[in-house]
Amino acid sequence: MAGAEESGRRGRLIVIEGIDGSGKTTLARNLCDRMIHMGVPAIFTCEPTNGPWGLKLRQGFLSPQRPGPEEEMDLFMKDRMQHVRETIRPAQEQGKVIICDRYYFSTMAYQGARGLDPEAIRKANEAFAPIPDLVIIMELSPEEAVRRIRHGRGQDLNNMEELEYLERVSRIFAALKDPFVRRIDASMPEKDIEDAVMRMISGEGESSCR
């Protein structure tokens, strides 16, 4: 896979989405490492970020008094505006491949599950945030996701990870029909998932994806 700088093209934005526990962060990091090893200029980034708004969001996820949907949405928008301005657009202009762990589709799903309109969230975000070239949704049952989270941490779920909430989130992800969205079975072995997604990124096929 040729680097974007070598071909003179604008950098590509590839987003990994899915409910908590689906393995998206591991996949995103591994994809980035693999591309760098291949000589492709690539960066890993994630949302919420480690900026001031992102840190407030992370604190809220763990708090027994989680911010209301509108307040949380406002924090996501501020965090994403900073992320786009300082990380995503500069990397695109430098011809890099950006592997992003969560983006505005997560906001559509998670805030939508709290009662906000997912399509209104999309519209507000696409007014300033670049539309991705490819979105991979890691599909996993909420029950298995909760089992993984509990097994991995050995502690209680935070307020973004309760089963009923994840079920609502999962339904919104399932309703996304954009042409750049692909889905993959997140219960497959980690290496199989990574290989299948690399084939998609390279345009060599969509094995195990749809």
C-alpha positions as a printed NumPy array, in Angstrom:
array([[  0.   ,   0.   ,   0.   ],
       [  1.664,   3.207,  -1.165],
       [  1.882,   6.135,   1.211],
       [ -0.423,   9.073,   0.552],
       [  2.524,  11.462,   0.247],
       [  4.091,   9.28 ,  -2.453],
       [  0.922,   9.306,  -4.546],
       [  0.272,  13.031,  -4.041],
       [ -3.121,  12.365,  -2.506],
       [ -4.685,  13.942,   0.548],
       [ -4.363,  11.765,   3.643],
       [ -7.043,   9.175,   4.406],
       [ -9.208,   9.186,   7.525],
       [-10.075,   5.675,   8.735],
       [-12.355,   5.375,  11.756],
       [-12.82 ,   2.335,  13.984],
       [-16.186,   2.237,  15.766],
       [-18.143,  -0.134,  17.966],
       [-19.518,  -0.534,  21.45 ],
       [-17.213,  -0.683,  24.462],
       [-15.478,  -4.036,  24.74 ],
       [-15.56 ,  -4.774,  21.006],
       [-11.775,  -4.497,  20.576],
       [-11.699,  -1.35 ,  18.485],
       [ -8.831,   0.334,  20.346],
       [ -6.611,  -2.74 ,  19.978],
       [ -7.468,  -2.954,  16.272],
       [ -6.823,   0.744,  15.665],
       [ -3.407,   0.646,  17.366],
       [ -2.387,  -2.554,  15.572],
       [ -3.427,  -1.181,  12.188],
       [ -1.377,   1.942,  12.718],
       [  1.678,  -0.042,  13.858],
       [  1.365,  -2.337,  10.868],
       [  1.164,   0.553,   8.408],
       [  4.173,   2.277,   9.922],
       [  6.099,  -0.997,   9.657],
       [  5.132,  -1.105,   5.97 ],
       [  6.51 ,   2.403,   5.466],
       [  3.109,   4.108,   5.278],
       [  2.953,   7.488,   7.057],
       [  0.23 ,   6.827,   9.615],
       [ -0.895,   8.142,  13.   ],
       [ -3.133,   6.748,  15.719],
       [ -5.546,   9.104,  17.433],
       [ -8.688,   8.714,  19.512],
       [-11.762,  10.38 ,  20.957],
       [-12.35 ,  11.612,  23.529],
       [ -8.884,  13.138,  23.319],
       [ -6.539,  13.906,  26.186],
       [ -7.273,  17.61 ,  25.771],
       [ -9.193,  19.645,  28.373],
       [-12.638,  18.805,  27.018],
       [-11.789,  15.144,  26.522],
       [-10.53 ,  14.829,  30.091],
       [-13.777,  16.318,  31.383],
       [-15.689,  13.749,  29.381],
       [-13.619,  10.864,  30.748],
       [-14.172,  12.091,  34.291],
       [-17.908,  12.239,  33.628],
       [-17.987,   8.618,  32.434],
       [-16.743,   7.521,  35.857],
       [-18.832,   9.902,  37.92 ],
       [-22.057,   8.777,  39.658],
       [-23.453,  12.139,  38.555],
       [-22.898,  11.963,  34.83 ],
       [-23.509,  15.229,  32.913],
       [-26.846,  15.489,  31.113],
       [-27.035,  14.593,  27.406],
       [-26.902,  18.196,  26.194],
       [-23.961,  19.117,  28.428],
       [-22.104,  15.965,  27.43 ],
       [-22.817,  16.655,  23.765],
       [-21.389,  20.151,  24.134],
       [-18.173,  18.712,  25.59 ],
       [-17.901,  16.222,  22.727],
       [-18.313,  19.004,  20.165],
       [-15.645,  21.18 ,  21.774],
       [-13.266,  18.237,  22.061],
       [-13.822,  17.233,  18.439],
       [-13.392,  20.764,  17.113],
       [ -9.991,  20.912,  18.805],
       [ -9.141,  17.411,  17.569],
       [-10.018,  18.275,  13.968],
       [ -8.156,  21.574,  14.087],
       [ -4.981,  20.359,  15.79 ],
       [ -4.647,  16.724,  14.669],
       [ -6.929,  15.46 ,  11.908],
       [ -6.759,  18.24 ,   9.309],
       [ -2.98 ,  18.791,   9.671],
       [ -2.384,  15.041,   9.225],
       [ -4.631,  14.996,   6.151],
       [ -2.723,  17.915,   4.655],
       [  0.56 ,  16.074,   5.305],
       [ -0.735,  13.068,   3.352],
       [ -0.89 ,  10.741,   6.348],
       [ -3.272,   7.882,   7.042],
       [ -5.196,   8.709,  10.219],
       [ -6.483,   5.773,  12.255],
       [ -9.065,   7.198,  14.638],
       [-10.503,   5.21 ,  17.545],
       [-14.049,   6.657,  17.71 ],
       [-15.378,   9.726,  15.924],
       [-18.712,  11.451,  15.55 ],
       [-20.492,   8.155,  14.825],
       [-19.898,   7.211,  18.458],
       [-21.472,  10.503,  19.49 ],
       [-24.472,   9.698,  17.298],
       [-24.788,   6.275,  18.922],
       [-24.   ,   7.039,  22.562],
       [-25.768,  10.4  ,  22.79 ],
       [-28.562,   9.071,  20.613],
       [-29.012,   6.296,  23.166],
       [-29.547,   9.039,  25.747],
       [-32.399,  10.535,  23.734],
       [-30.763,  13.017,  21.351],
       [-31.413,  12.852,  17.594],
       [-28.561,  10.927,  15.88 ],
       [-29.096,  12.651,  12.535],
       [-29.062,  16.099,  14.138],
       [-25.767,  15.12 ,  15.789],
       [-24.396,  14.026,  12.405],
       [-25.396,  17.299,  10.759],
       [-23.816,  19.411,  13.518],
       [-20.547,  17.464,  13.295],
       [-20.275,  17.311,   9.52 ],
       [-20.46 ,  21.108,   9.47 ],
       [-16.814,  21.123,  10.618],
       [-15.501,  17.536,  10.878],
       [-14.129,  15.752,   7.766],
       [-16.23 ,  12.828,   6.589],
       [-14.134,   9.634,   6.863],
       [-12.928,   7.661,   3.885],
       [-13.727,   4.413,   5.692],
       [-15.562,   3.503,   8.894],
       [-15.154,   0.008,  10.336],
       [-17.824,  -0.983,  12.847],
       [-16.768,  -3.794,  15.158],
       [-19.934,  -5.819,  15.738],
       [-20.268,  -7.696,  19.038],
       [-23.264,  -8.589,  21.163],
       [-23.692,  -6.271,  24.169],
       [-23.726,  -9.342,  26.435],
       [-20.305, -10.462,  25.194],
       [-18.992,  -6.896,  25.38 ],
       [-20.008,  -6.635,  29.045],
       [-18.406, -10.016,  29.76 ],
       [-15.143,  -8.863,  28.168],
       [-15.135,  -5.589,  30.088],
       [-15.737,  -7.294,  33.422],
       [-13.189, -10.014,  32.72 ],
       [-10.566,  -7.552,  31.541],
       [-10.922,  -5.101,  34.393],
       [-12.264,  -7.135,  37.274],
       [-14.366,  -4.179,  38.339],
       [-17.799,  -2.63 ,  37.917],
       [-18.885,  -1.089,  34.626],
       [-18.817,   2.673,  34.208],
       [-21.955,   4.53 ,  33.2  ],
       [-21.179,   4.144,  29.468],
       [-21.023,   0.357,  29.716],
       [-24.273,  -0.854,  31.316],
       [-25.919,  -3.63 ,  29.307],
       [-29.232,  -1.903,  28.574],
       [-27.44 ,   1.245,  27.465],
       [-25.06 ,  -0.69 ,  25.201],
       [-28.044,  -2.434,  23.614],
       [-29.479,   0.948,  22.601],
       [-26.081,   2.103,  21.359],
       [-25.662,  -1.083,  19.322],
       [-29.016,  -0.546,  17.574],
       [-27.951,   2.925,  16.427],
       [-24.652,   1.617,  15.072],
       [-26.609,  -1.104,  13.248],
       [-28.773,   1.543,  11.563],
       [-25.836,   3.347,   9.918],
       [-26.055,   2.8  ,   6.153],
       [-23.395,   5.13 ,   4.729],
       [-21.529,   3.762,   1.689],
       [-18.178,   4.146,   3.48 ],
       [-19.321,   2.024,   6.454],
       [-18.191,  -1.598,   6.691],
       [-18.901,  -4.097,   9.456],
       [-16.839,  -6.929,  10.848],
       [-17.52 ,  -9.721,  13.314],
       [-15.603,  -8.682,  16.421],
       [-15.814, -12.198,  17.873],
       [-13.269, -13.46 ,  15.334],
       [ -9.615, -13.916,  16.361],
       [ -7.758, -10.627,  16.667],
       [ -5.298, -11.403,  13.859],
       [ -8.095, -12.432,  11.465],
       [ -9.895,  -9.142,  12.102],
       [ -6.718,  -7.154,  11.518],
       [ -5.934,  -8.999,   8.254],
       [ -9.474,  -8.539,   6.955],
       [ -9.472,  -4.81 ,   7.681],
       [ -6.048,  -4.364,   6.082],
       [ -7.436,  -5.979,   2.918],
       [-10.296,  -3.497,   2.965],
       [ -7.971,  -0.535,   3.43 ],
       [ -5.798,  -1.791,   0.57 ],
       [ -8.822,  -2.367,  -1.643],
       [ -8.085,  -6.063,  -2.035],
       [-11.393,  -7.386,  -0.77 ],
       [-13.867,  -7.39 ,   2.063],
       [-13.461, -10.85 ,   3.532],
       [-15.521, -11.279,   6.71 ],
       [-16.891,  -7.756,   6.237],
       [-20.093,  -6.399,   4.843]])
